[in-house]
């Protein structure tokens, strides 16, 4: 990956590995935008976006995402078509996957960025200047982190991790026909055990060069 040109870095991570924090810190160090599930979902809900709406935006301008973000930053509180949303209809999971894929592609087209989760490794698999990272950790490490972050007991943390692991794997398998644990999907795999988030960021920065 050439960081002197427009790039996209995707970070897939196991719950409790600290991957989201690593992604945010990495974006800050590289001085680029950071996006994760919460941000993408927030955009779709706030602006009532649908796959059809995004297609219309793309058809009107090649720099549709940049223009959309400018409107967002202007704080207009409007949909991209200029209409105040009356109702947000929750899309199906398949529709959401298609929508998020289109939004992620628009994000990467607009400028360099770091994307955490959201099957980014699959969405950008053909992107020439990209880096796909998987951050893992042992179960004891993950349990301790989730206990600390979410104020849970050990058994509650383990159940939460197992539930999220299953949900994420099912999601990835359904829409990408691969496994999030398949190492062939990644350029770099890092174990978080014994490392701080900053140390992991340093490892990634050294890898990029």
LOLUM-145453 format. One line per 10 residues: number of its first residue (from 0); their letters; for each residue x, y, z of N, C-alpha, C, O. Coordinates in pm, 1 decimal. Layout:
// LOLUM-145453
NUM> A> X,Y,Z,X,Y,Z,X,Y,Z,X,Y,Z  ... .
***
This chain:
// LOLUM-145453
0> XXXXXXXXXX> 83.0,-120.4,0.0,0.0,0.0,0.0,86.2,125.1,0.0,182.6,134.8,76.0  51.9,220.0,-84.5,125.0,345.7,-94.4,45.7,456.0,-24.4,-57.7,500.0,-74.6  94.5,500.5,91.9,20.4,601.6,166.1,35.3,741.3,108.2,-26.7,835.7,157.2  117.2,755.5,3.7,131.1,884.2,-64.0,17.5,904.8,-164.7,-3.2,1015.5,-214.4  -55.0,798.0,-193.6,-170.3,805.9,-283.2,-296.7,774.1,-203.2,-288.8,730.0,-88.6  -412.3,796.7,-264.0,-538.2,768.0,-196.2,-545.2,619.9,-160.7,-518.6,534.4,-245.2  -580.7,589.4,-36.3,-581.9,450.5,9.7,-701.0,423.7,100.2,-768.4,515.6,146.8  -725.0,295.3,123.5,-825.3,254.5,221.4,-767.4,139.1,303.1,-713.7,43.1,247.8  -779.1,149.9,434.7,-734.5,45.0,526.0,-858.4,-11.2,595.7,-935.7,63.7,655.4  -877.0,-141.8,588.2,-990.8,-203.4,654.9,-941.4,-285.4,773.4,-840.3,-355.1,765.6 .
10> XXXXXXXXXX> -1015.1,-275.1,882.6,-979.2,-348.7,1003.2,-1096.5,-434.7,1047.2,-1199.5,-384.1,1091.8  -1079.2,-564.2,1033.9,-1176.2,-656.6,1090.5,-1121.1,-698.4,1225.7,-1000.0,-713.5,1242.1  -1209.6,-717.2,1322.4,-1156.6,-745.2,1455.7,-1253.6,-829.7,1535.4,-1374.1,-830.4,1510.5  -1197.9,-901.0,1631.8,-1278.7,-977.2,1724.5,-1318.7,-886.4,1840.1,-1240.0,-802.8,1884.5  -1440.8,-903.2,1888.1,-1486.4,-826.1,2002.3,-1391.5,-847.9,2119.7,-1359.9,-961.5,2155.2  -1346.7,-738.1,2179.0,-1255.6,-749.2,2292.2,-1109.3,-744.4,2254.5,-1022.2,-754.4,2341.0  -1081.2,-729.0,2125.4,-941.4,-722.0,2081.9,-889.5,-578.4,2077.2,-769.2,-555.7,2064.1  -980.4,-482.1,2088.0,-939.6,-341.2,2081.1,-926.7,-289.2,1938.6,-870.4,-182.1,1916.2  -978.3,-364.2,1843.2,-961.1,-327.8,1702.9,-1022.8,-195.7,1663.8,-965.7,-122.4,1583.1  -1138.8,-163.6,1719.5,-1202.3,-36.7,1684.8,-1117.0,80.7,1731.9,-1099.1,178.0,1658.6 .
20> XXXXXXXXXX> -1064.9,71.8,1853.1,-978.6,177.4,1906.2,-851.7,188.8,1822.9,-803.6,299.1,1797.1  -797.7,75.0,1780.8,-679.2,75.2,1694.6,-710.1,148.8,1564.5,-630.0,229.6,1517.6  -826.4,120.5,1506.8,-865.0,186.1,1382.4,-873.9,336.7,1397.1,-826.2,411.3,1311.6  -934.8,381.0,1505.6,-948.1,525.5,1530.3,-811.4,590.2,1549.1,-784.2,696.1,1492.5  -725.6,526.9,1628.3,-592.7,581.4,1653.9,-507.8,581.6,1526.7,-430.2,674.2,1502.8  -523.5,476.2,1445.3,-448.6,467.3,1320.3,-490.4,579.3,1225.1,-406.3,641.6,1160.2  -620.6,604.0,1217.5,-670.4,711.5,1131.3,-616.4,847.0,1176.8,-580.5,931.3,1094.7  -611.3,866.7,1308.1,-558.7,992.5,1361.8,-411.8,1009.7,1324.9,-368.9,1118.8,1287.3  -335.3,901.9,1335.7,-191.8,909.2,1304.4,-169.1,934.9,1156.0,-74.5,1004.0,1117.9  -256.6,878.8,1072.4,-243.5,897.1,927.8,-314.4,1023.6,878.9,-303.8,1061.6,762.3 .
30> XXXXXXXXXX> -387.5,1088.4,971.7,-461.2,1211.2,940.0,-564.5,1188.1,829.2,-574.9,1266.0,734.5  -641.1,1078.1,843.9,-748.4,1048.4,749.3,-876.2,1021.3,828.0,-873.8,1013.8,950.8  -987.7,1006.7,756.6,-1116.3,982.2,821.0,-1126.3,838.4,871.5,-1063.7,747.1,817.6  -1206.9,820.8,976.7,-1231.6,689.6,1034.1,-1381.3,660.8,1030.8,-1461.9,746.2,1067.6  -1418.3,541.4,987.1,-1558.5,503.2,979.4,-1578.7,365.0,1039.5,-1496.0,275.5,1021.9  -1690.0,348.9,1110.7,-1725.8,217.4,1162.4,-1876.1,198.6,1149.5,-1944.9,282.9,1091.9  -1926.9,88.9,1202.7,-2068.5,55.6,1188.9,-2159.2,166.4,1241.5,-2257.8,202.0,1177.1  -2126.4,220.1,1356.8,-2212.6,321.5,1417.4,-2224.0,445.5,1329.3,-2331.9,503.4,1316.1  -2113.0,485.5,1269.5,-2113.2,604.1,1184.0,-2194.5,579.3,1057.7,-2276.2,662.7,1018.8  -2172.2,464.3,993.4,-2245.0,431.9,870.8,-2394.2,420.8,898.5,-2475.3,476.4,824.4 .
40> XXXXXXXXXX> -2431.0,349.7,1004.0,-2572.1,333.5,1036.9,-2635.3,467.6,1072.8,-2750.5,494.0,1038.2  -2559.9,551.5,1141.9,-2611.0,683.4,1177.0,-2642.7,766.9,1054.3,-2742.3,839.2,1052.3  -2558.7,757.3,951.9,-2582.2,832.3,828.4,-2708.6,783.1,758.3,-2788.8,863.5,710.7  -2726.3,652.4,752.1,-2843.3,598.5,682.6,-2972.2,637.7,753.6,-3073.4,664.9,689.1  -2968.3,640.7,885.8,-3088.4,675.4,961.3,-3116.3,825.4,956.6,-3230.6,866.3,936.4  -3014.6,906.5,974.9,-3032.5,1050.8,979.0,-3082.5,1106.1,845.8,-3165.3,1197.1,842.3  -3031.4,1050.3,737.3,-3065.8,1104.4,606.2,-3157.4,1014.1,525.2,-3175.8,1034.7,405.3  -3215.4,912.6,591.9,-3315.5,828.8,527.1,-3263.8,770.2,396.0,-3337.7,761.1,298.0  -3138.3,731.0,394.7,-3077.9,680.6,271.4,-3126.9,540.8,237.0,-3149.5,457.7,324.9  -3142.6,517.0,109.4,-3174.3,385.5,57.3,-3078.3,358.2,-57.6,-3008.8,448.9,-103.5 .
50> XXXXXXXXXX> -3074.3,235.2,-103.8,-2989.2,201.2,-217.5,-3027.9,285.3,-338.1,-2941.2,332.7,-411.6  -3158.3,304.0,-358.6,-3206.7,381.6,-472.8,-3162.6,526.9,-462.7,-3124.0,588.4,-562.1  -3168.8,581.3,-340.9,-3128.9,721.6,-321.4,-2980.6,740.3,-350.5,-2941.2,838.3,-413.7  -2899.2,647.0,-304.7,-2755.9,655.7,-330.0,-2728.1,644.5,-480.1,-2641.3,714.7,-532.1  -2800.5,557.4,-549.7,-2783.0,543.6,-694.2,-2815.4,674.3,-765.1,-2747.4,712.0,-860.5  -2919.7,743.8,-718.7,-2955.5,872.8,-777.9,-2844.0,974.0,-755.8,-2808.4,1049.6,-846.2  -2789.2,974.8,-634.0,-2680.6,1067.0,-602.5,-2559.3,1040.4,-690.8,-2495.8,1133.3,-740.7  -2528.1,912.8,-709.3,-2412.8,875.3,-792.3,-2434.6,916.1,-937.5,-2340.7,955.0,-1006.9  -2559.9,906.7,-982.6,-2589.3,941.6,-1120.5,-2579.5,1090.3,-1148.7,-2556.5,1131.0,-1262.6  -2596.9,1171.1,-1045.7,-2593.6,1315.7,-1063.3,-2452.5,1372.5,-1062.4,-2425.9,1475.2,-1124.9 .
60> XXXXXXXXXX> -2362.4,1305.8,-991.7,-2227.6,1360.7,-979.4,-2128.3,1250.6,-946.9,-2157.5,1160.8,-868.0  -2010.8,1258.0,-1008.0,-1906.2,1160.3,-979.5,-1850.6,1181.4,-838.7,-1798.2,1088.3,-777.6  -1862.2,1302.8,-788.2,-1812.8,1333.1,-653.3,-1929.6,1341.2,-555.5,-1932.8,1427.0,-467.3  -2026.0,1249.7,-572.8,-2148.6,1253.9,-493.4,-2122.7,1245.7,-344.1,-2190.1,1313.1,-266.1  -2024.7,1163.1,-302.1,-2001.8,1148.8,-158.5,-1943.5,1276.9,-99.5,-1982.7,1318.1,9.7  -1850.7,1339.9,-170.4,-1791.7,1464.6,-122.6,-1899.1,1571.4,-105.8,-1900.8,1643.9,-6.3  -1987.8,1580.3,-202.9,-2095.3,1679.2,-195.9,-2190.3,1647.4,-80.3,-2238.7,1737.7,-12.1  -2216.2,1520.0,-59.4,-2303.9,1479.4,49.6,-2243.9,1515.2,184.6,-2312.9,1566.6,272.7  -2114.3,1487.4,200.1,-2046.8,1518.8,325.4,-2045.2,1670.4,349.4,-2059.6,1715.6,463.0  -2027.8,1747.3,243.7,-2031.1,1893.3,257.5,-2166.5,1938.7,309.9,-2174.9,2026.6,395.6 .
70> XXXXXXXXXX> -2273.2,1877.4,257.1,-2407.0,1910.5,305.9,-2423.5,1868.1,451.1,-2485.1,1937.9,531.6  -2367.0,1752.1,482.5,-2374.3,1701.6,619.3,-2303.9,1796.5,714.8,-2357.0,1829.0,821.0  -2184.8,1841.1,677.5,-2107.5,1931.2,762.1,-2172.4,2068.2,774.6,-2150.7,2140.1,872.2  -2252.4,2103.1,674.2,-2320.9,2232.1,680.4,-2436.1,2230.0,779.8,-2493.4,2333.8,813.0  -2469.2,2108.9,827.1,-2571.8,2097.0,929.8,-2711.2,2129.7,880.7,-2791.5,2185.4,955.6  -2741.9,2096.0,755.4,-2871.1,2131.0,699.2,-2984.1,2045.3,754.7,-3099.5,2087.9,757.0  -2950.9,1924.3,799.3,-3053.3,1836.4,852.2,-3150.2,1787.9,745.9,-3264.4,1754.5,777.4  -3106.6,1783.4,619.6,-3192.7,1742.9,509.7,-3140.1,1615.3,445.7,-3024.2,1578.5,465.1  -3224.1,1549.1,370.5,-3177.9,1436.8,291.7,-3101.9,1492.8,173.2,-3113.6,1612.1,145.1  -3023.6,1411.0,101.8,-2947.5,1459.8,-13.0,-3034.3,1523.2,-121.3,-2983.6,1600.0,-203.2 .
80> XXXXXXXXXX> -3165.6,1492.2,-123.4,-3252.9,1552.0,-223.3,-3314.4,1681.2,-174.3,-3390.6,1746.0,-246.1  -3281.0,1718.6,-51.2,-3330.6,1845.1,1.2,-3462.8,1834.5,72.9,-3522.8,1936.7,106.2  -3509.7,1714.3,97.7,-3638.0,1695.4,163.3,-3618.0,1653.4,308.3,-3529.4,1573.4,338.5  -3700.1,1707.1,398.0,-3693.6,1666.7,538.0,-3754.3,1527.2,550.2,-3869.2,1506.9,510.9  -3679.7,1431.0,603.9,-3733.6,1295.0,613.4,-3852.8,1288.7,708.0,-3846.6,1337.0,821.0  -3962.3,1227.9,659.9,-4081.7,1217.3,742.8,-4078.7,1091.7,828.5,-4128.7,1090.5,940.9  -4019.6,986.5,774.1,-4020.6,858.9,844.8,-3903.2,775.0,798.8,-3870.5,771.1,680.2  -3840.8,708.5,893.0,-3731.2,618.8,856.2,-3781.0,476.7,860.8,-3820.3,427.6,966.6  -3779.7,410.1,747.0,-3821.1,270.6,739.1,-3696.9,182.4,746.8,-3609.3,190.4,660.6  -3689.2,99.3,848.6,-3571.9,15.0,868.5,-3560.8,-83.9,753.3,-3653.7,-161.4,730.5 .
90> XXXXXXXXXX> -3449.3,-83.4,680.0,-3435.3,-174.1,566.6,-3406.1,-315.8,612.4,-3369.6,-338.3,727.8  -3422.2,-410.8,522.2,-3388.0,-548.3,555.0,-3236.3,-559.1,565.2,-3164.2,-468.0,524.5  -3188.7,-669.6,619.1,-3044.4,-687.6,633.1,-2976.4,-686.4,496.8,-2869.0,-628.2,481.9  -3037.3,-749.6,397.7,-2978.4,-752.7,264.0,-2970.5,-612.2,205.2,-2870.0,-574.9,144.8  -3076.6,-535.1,223.3,-3076.7,-397.9,173.4,-2970.3,-315.2,244.3,-2902.6,-232.7,182.9  -2956.6,-338.7,375.1,-2857.2,-264.4,451.1,-2715.7,-298.9,404.9,-2630.1,-210.8,396.3  -2691.1,-425.4,375.6,-2558.7,-464.7,327.6,-2527.3,-394.6,195.4,-2417.0,-342.9,177.3  -2623.4,-392.6,103.3,-2604.1,-326.5,-25.3,-2582.1,-176.3,-5.3,-2496.0,-115.5,-69.0  -2661.8,-118.3,84.3,-2651.0,25.2,110.0,-2516.1,60.2,170.2,-2450.4,154.4,125.9  -2474.9,-14.8,270.2,-2346.9,12.8,334.8,-2230.3,-8.4,238.4,-2130.3,63.2,244.9 .
100> XXXXXXXXXX> -2242.8,-105.4,150.1,-2139.1,-128.5,49.4,-2124.7,-7.0,-40.5,-2012.9,36.2,-68.7  -2236.7,48.8,-86.1,-2233.1,166.2,-172.3,-2174.6,286.9,-99.3,-2096.4,363.2,-156.1  -2213.4,303.2,27.2,-2162.6,415.8,105.2,-2012.2,401.3,128.2,-1937.8,498.7,116.7  -1967.8,280.1,160.8,-1824.9,257.9,182.6,-1745.2,287.2,55.7,-1638.0,347.3,62.4  -1796.2,245.5,-58.1,-1727.5,272.5,-183.9,-1719.9,422.9,-210.1,-1619.3,473.4,-260.0  -1826.9,493.1,-175.9,-1826.5,638.5,-191.8,-1727.0,704.8,-99.1,-1658.9,799.8,-137.5  -1718.5,654.4,23.3,-1623.4,706.7,120.7,-1480.7,692.2,68.8,-1402.5,787.2,73.0  -1447.2,573.0,19.9,-1311.7,547.1,-29.3,-1281.8,627.3,-154.5,-1167.5,666.7,-177.5  -1383.8,651.7,-235.5,-1365.5,728.2,-357.9,-1334.1,874.0,-326.1,-1260.6,940.5,-399.1  -1391.3,922.5,-215.7,-1374.9,1063.7,-179.5,-1237.3,1093.3,-120.2,-1188.0,1205.5,-131.7 .
110> XXXXXXXXXX> -1174.9,994.1,-57.1,-1044.6,1019.6,3.5,-996.0,902.9,86.7,-1070.9,808.6,112.1  -871.6,908.7,129.2,-813.7,802.3,210.3,-889.6,787.3,341.7,-937.8,885.7,397.8  -900.0,664.4,390.4,-976.2,642.2,512.9,-939.5,508.3,576.4,-875.7,422.9,514.9  -982.5,493.4,701.8,-971.6,367.2,774.5,-1113.4,323.2,807.6,-1192.3,401.3,860.8  -1145.9,198.4,776.2,-1280.3,145.3,798.7,-1271.8,26.0,892.8,-1197.5,-68.7,867.1  -1347.5,30.5,1001.3,-1348.1,-80.0,1097.7,-1472.7,-164.5,1077.4,-1584.5,-113.1,1081.0  -1453.5,-295.1,1056.1,-1566.0,-385.1,1041.2,-1637.8,-369.1,909.1,-1577.8,-332.1,808.1  -1769.1,-397.7,910.8,-1855.5,-380.5,795.0,-1810.0,-459.5,674.4,-1834.0,-417.4,561.2  -1745.5,-571.9,694.8,-1698.8,-656.7,583.9,-1614.6,-578.2,484.8,-1617.8,-604.5,364.6  -1539.9,-482.4,535.5,-1457.6,-398.9,448.9,-1357.4,-478.0,367.2,-1327.3,-442.4,253.3 .
120> XXXXXXXXXX> -1305.5,-586.1,425.8,-1207.4,-667.3,352.8,-1266.9,-720.1,223.2,-1195.7,-738.9,124.6  -1398.4,-744.3,223.6,-1466.4,-795.6,104.3,-1504.6,-682.5,8.9,-1486.2,-693.7,-112.3  -1557.4,-574.5,64.0,-1601.0,-460.8,-17.7,-1485.6,-404.8,-99.9,-1503.7,-367.5,-215.8  -1365.4,-399.0,-38.8,-1250.2,-338.2,-105.2,-1147.7,-440.8,-153.4,-1030.0,-409.0,-170.9  -1193.3,-562.8,-174.5,-1100.4,-669.7,-212.6,-1031.3,-642.7,-345.5,-921.6,-693.3,-369.3  -1093.9,-563.7,-432.5,-1033.9,-534.0,-563.1,-973.0,-394.2,-568.3,-925.7,-350.2,-673.1  -974.5,-325.0,-455.1,-915.8,-191.0,-449.2,-763.6,-204.7,-458.5,-703.4,-272.9,-375.6  -700.6,-141.6,-557.3,-556.0,-161.8,-578.2,-468.4,-109.6,-464.3,-368.1,-172.2,-429.9  -505.4,4.1,-405.8,-421.9,62.5,-300.2,-493.2,49.7,-165.6,-542.8,147.4,-109.6  -496.7,-72.9,-116.3,-568.0,-99.6,8.1,-488.3,-194.1,96.5,-397.2,-263.1,50.7 .
130> XXXXXXXXXX> -524.5,-195.8,224.0,-460.9,-285.4,320.4,-570.7,-343.9,408.1,-649.4,-270.4,467.7  -575.4,-476.2,415.6,-677.3,-544.1,494.2,-613.3,-608.1,617.0,-519.2,-686.7,605.8  -666.1,-573.0,734.9,-606.3,-616.2,861.1,-707.9,-691.6,946.4,-825.2,-654.4,951.6  -663.1,-796.2,1012.2,-743.9,-868.6,1110.0,-674.3,-860.1,1245.1,-556.1,-892.3,1256.9  -747.8,-816.6,1346.4,-693.4,-808.9,1482.1,-767.0,-910.2,1569.1,-888.8,-903.3,1586.1  -691.3,-1003.4,1623.2,-747.1,-1109.4,1705.7,-688.4,-1103.5,1846.3,-597.3,-1025.5,1874.3  -742.3,-1187.2,1933.3,-687.7,-1198.2,2069.2,-738.1,-1327.5,2130.6,-838.7,-1383.0,2086.3  -668.5,-1375.3,2232.3,-711.0,-1496.8,2301.6,-839.4,-1468.4,2378.6,-868.8,-1353.3,2410.7  -915.3,-1572.3,2407.9,-1041.1,-1555.1,2480.6,-1020.4,-1490.5,2618.8,-1097.1,-1401.1,2654.6  -920.1,-1532.0,2697.5,-900.1,-1464.8,2826.7,-876.7,-1313.9,2811.2,-930.4,-1234.1,2888.1 .
140> XXXXXXXXXX> -796.9,-1275.7,2711.9,-770.4,-1133.9,2686.7,-899.7,-1061.4,2652.6,-926.6,-953.3,2704.9  -979.6,-1121.2,2564.8,-1104.2,-1058.9,2521.4,-1203.3,-1047.2,2636.4,-1270.0,-945.0,2652.1  -1212.3,-1152.5,2716.2,-1305.8,-1150.3,2828.9,-1269.9,-1039.1,2926.5,-1357.7,-965.4,2971.3  -1142.7,-1026.4,2959.7,-1100.6,-924.0,3053.5,-1129.9,-783.6,3000.1,-1171.3,-695.4,3075.3  -1108.4,-763.9,2872.3,-1132.7,-631.9,2813.9,-1282.3,-598.6,2811.9,-1322.3,-487.4,2846.3  -1364.3,-695.9,2771.4,-1509.4,-672.5,2767.8,-1563.9,-652.6,2909.0,-1652.5,-569.6,2929.7  -1512.4,-727.2,3005.8,-1554.8,-707.2,3144.7,-1526.8,-564.9,3188.8,-1610.1,-500.6,3252.5  -1408.4,-516.7,3154.0,-1367.3,-381.8,3194.2,-1444.5,-273.0,3119.8,-1487.3,-174.5,3180.0  -1462.0,-291.0,2989.8,-1526.2,-188.7,2907.5,-1677.1,-181.5,2929.2,-1735.5,-73.1,2926.3  -1740.3,-297.4,2950.9,-1885.9,-300.8,2960.9,-1936.3,-329.8,3101.9,-2056.5,-344.6,3124.0 .
150> XXXXXXXXXX> -1843.5,-337.7,3196.7,-1879.1,-361.2,3336.0,-1962.1,-488.6,3351.4,-2069.0,-487.0,3412.3  -1911.7,-598.6,3295.6,-1981.6,-726.2,3299.3,-1904.9,-826.4,3385.3,-1785.9,-810.4,3412.5  -1976.7,-929.1,3426.7,-1910.3,-1038.4,3497.2,-1836.7,-1123.3,3394.6,-1855.0,-1105.2,3274.2  -1754.0,-1215.4,3441.0,-1679.2,-1299.4,3348.5,-1771.7,-1383.6,3261.3,-1749.9,-1395.1,3140.7  -1875.5,-1442.8,3322.1,-1968.6,-1525.8,3245.2,-2048.7,-1441.0,3146.9,-2075.1,-1484.1,3034.6  -2086.9,-1321.7,3188.4,-2161.7,-1233.0,3098.6,-2075.2,-1190.3,2980.3,-2122.7,-1184.3,2866.9  -1949.3,-1160.9,3007.3,-1857.5,-1119.6,2900.7,-1837.1,-1232.5,2801.0,-1837.2,-1209.4,2680.1  -1819.7,-1354.6,2850.9,-1799.4,-1469.3,2762.3,-1922.5,-1490.8,2673.6,-1909.1,-1514.0,2553.5  -2041.4,-1483.4,2732.3,-2164.3,-1502.5,2655.2,-2178.5,-1393.2,2548.8,-2220.7,-1420.5,2436.4  -2143.5,-1271.1,2584.4,-2152.1,-1160.2,2489.6,-2058.3,-1182.2,2372.2,-2096.1,-1161.9,2256.8 .
160> XXXXXXXXXX> -1936.0,-1223.6,2402.0,-1836.5,-1248.7,2296.9,-1882.4,-1360.9,2204.6,-1875.0,-1348.4,2082.4  -1929.4,-1469.8,2262.7,-1973.8,-1583.5,2182.4,-2091.5,-1545.7,2093.7,-2099.8,-1589.3,1978.8  -2182.1,-1465.1,2146.6,-2298.8,-1421.4,2069.3,-2257.0,-1332.8,1952.7,-2303.6,-1351.6,1840.4  -2169.4,-1236.3,1979.0,-2124.6,-1144.5,1874.6,-2041.7,-1218.0,1770.0,-2055.8,-1191.9,1650.5  -1955.5,-1309.8,1813.6,-1874.8,-1389.0,1720.3,-1964.6,-1463.0,1621.6,-1940.6,-1460.1,1500.9  -2067.1,-1528.6,1672.8,-2158.0,-1605.6,1588.7,-2234.3,-1514.8,1493.9,-2249.4,-1546.1,1375.8  -2282.2,-1402.8,1545.2,-2360.1,-1309.5,1464.1,-2275.7,-1253.2,1350.1,-2321.7,-1247.5,1236.0  -2152.6,-1211.4,1380.0,-2065.2,-1152.8,1277.9,-2025.0,-1256.1,1173.1,-2020.9,-1226.1,1053.7  -1995.6,-1377.4,1218.1,-1955.5,-1481.5,1124.0,-2071.0,-1518.0,1030.8,-2050.8,-1535.0,910.5  -2191.2,-1530.0,1085.6,-2307.6,-1560.6,1003.1,-2332.4,-1451.0,900.4,-2365.6,-1478.8,785.2 .
170> XXXXXXXXXX> -2316.1,-1326.8,943.0,-2336.5,-1212.1,854.5,-2236.8,-1215.2,739.2,-2274.3,-1200.1,622.9  -2110.5,-1234.8,772.5,-2005.7,-1236.0,670.3,-2025.9,-1352.4,573.8,-2015.9,-1334.9,452.3  -2053.8,-1469.9,626.7,-2073.1,-1587.0,541.2,-2191.6,-1568.8,447.6,-2186.3,-1610.1,331.8  -2297.8,-1507.5,496.8,-2419.1,-1491.4,416.7,-2397.3,-1398.3,298.4,-2447.1,-1424.2,188.9  -2322.2,-1288.9,319.9,-2313.0,-1187.1,216.4,-2180.1,-1184.0,141.1,-2166.5,-1111.5,42.5  -2082.6,-1261.7,186.5,-1953.8,-1262.0,115.7,-1910.7,-1402.1,72.4,-1813.4,-1417.6,-1.4  -1983.1,-1503.2,118.3,-1949.7,-1642.1,85.2,-1808.2,-1679.5,127.6,-1741.6,-1760.4,62.8  -1764.0,-1619.8,236.2,-1634.5,-1655.4,293.0,-1643.5,-1642.2,444.0,-1748.5,-1605.1,496.5  -1536.6,-1671.5,513.6,-1534.2,-1661.5,659.2,-1446.6,-1544.4,701.6,-1343.4,-1517.2,640.2  -1488.2,-1476.3,805.7,-1407.0,-1366.4,856.9,-1278.7,-1418.4,920.0,-1187.5,-1340.5,947.9 .
180> XXXXXXXXXX> -1270.6,-1548.6,942.8,-1151.4,-1609.1,1000.7,-1057.4,-1665.9,894.3,-950.6,-1717.4,927.3  -1096.2,-1656.9,768.2,-1011.7,-1706.5,660.2,-895.7,-1609.4,640.7,-915.0,-1496.5,595.6  -776.8,-1653.8,674.6,-660.6,-1563.6,671.4,-626.1,-1514.0,531.6,-553.9,-1415.5,516.3  -677.5,-1582.0,430.2,-650.4,-1538.3,292.6,-719.0,-1406.9,259.7,-689.1,-1345.0,157.5  -810.3,-1364.0,344.9,-881.0,-1237.1,322.5,-801.8,-1115.9,370.2,-844.9,-1002.3,350.3  -686.5,-1138.7,432.8,-614.3,-1028.1,496.3,-468.3,-1019.7,452.5,-405.1,-1119.3,417.2  -418.0,-897.3,456.2,-276.7,-873.5,427.7,-193.1,-883.4,555.2,-75.4,-919.3,551.2  -256.1,-850.8,668.3,-183.5,-845.9,795.5,-274.5,-895.4,906.8,-388.6,-850.8,918.8  -224.2,-987.7,988.2,-299.3,-1040.8,1101.5,-218.3,-1016.5,1228.1,-100.2,-1050.5,1235.7  -283.9,-957.0,1327.2,-213.8,-918.7,1450.0,-286.0,-975.1,1571.4,-408.5,-966.4,1580.7 .
190> XXXXXXXXXX> -211.1,-1032.8,1664.0,-265.8,-1074.8,1792.4,-249.6,-959.9,1891.4,-140.7,-904.7,1907.0  -360.1,-924.7,1958.3,-356.9,-813.0,2052.8,-299.1,-851.8,2188.7,-270.5,-765.0,2271.2  -282.1,-980.3,2212.0,-231.5,-1024.6,2342.5,-96.7,-960.4,2374.7,-4.5,-962.0,2293.2  -87.2,-904.5,2494.0,38.6,-845.4,2539.5,73.7,-713.9,2473.3,186.5,-666.5,2486.7  -21.4,-653.3,2401.4,7.1,-527.9,2331.7,-99.3,-422.7,2365.7,-215.7,-455.8,2388.4  -58.6,-299.1,2368.7,-153.2,-189.3,2382.5,-203.2,-151.0,2243.5,-145.7,-191.6,2142.5  -310.4,-72.6,2239.3,-360.7,-26.2,2109.6,-254.5,55.1,2035.8,-239.6,42.4,1914.3  -181.2,138.2,2109.0,-77.3,220.6,2045.8,34.1,134.5,1987.7,88.9,166.0,1882.0  67.4,25.9,2056.7,171.5,-63.3,2004.9,124.9,-133.2,1877.0,204.1,-155.3,1785.4  -2.5,-167.4,1871.3,-56.0,-229.1,1750.0,-54.7,-129.1,1635.4,-22.5,-164.1,1521.8 .
200> XXXXXXXXX> -89.6,-4.9,1665.6,-84.0,100.5,1562.9,58.4,113.7,1509.0,78.6,128.5,1388.4  155.4,108.4,1597.4,296.1,118.5,1555.2,335.3,2.4,1463.9,410.0,20.5,1367.7  284.0,-117.2,1494.9,311.8,-233.9,1411.3,256.7,-210.9,1270.1,323.2,-240.1,1170.7  134.2,-158.3,1263.2,73.6,-131.9,1133.5,150.2,-24.7,1057.9,173.8,-37.8,937.8  188.8,80.4,1127.2,263.9,188.5,1063.8,397.7,138.4,1010.4,440.8,178.4,902.3  463.6,50.5,1086.6,590.4,-7.6,1040.3,567.0,-94.2,916.2,649.0,-96.3,824.4  454.9,-164.8,914.8,423.5,-251.3,800.8,399.3,-167.1,675.4,443.7,-202.2,566.1  328.3,-55.6,692.9,301.1,31.8,579.6,429.9,93.2,525.8,449.9,105.2,404.9  516.8,131.9,619.8,645.4,187.9,581.1,643.5,337.6,555.8,746.7,395.8,522.4 .
***
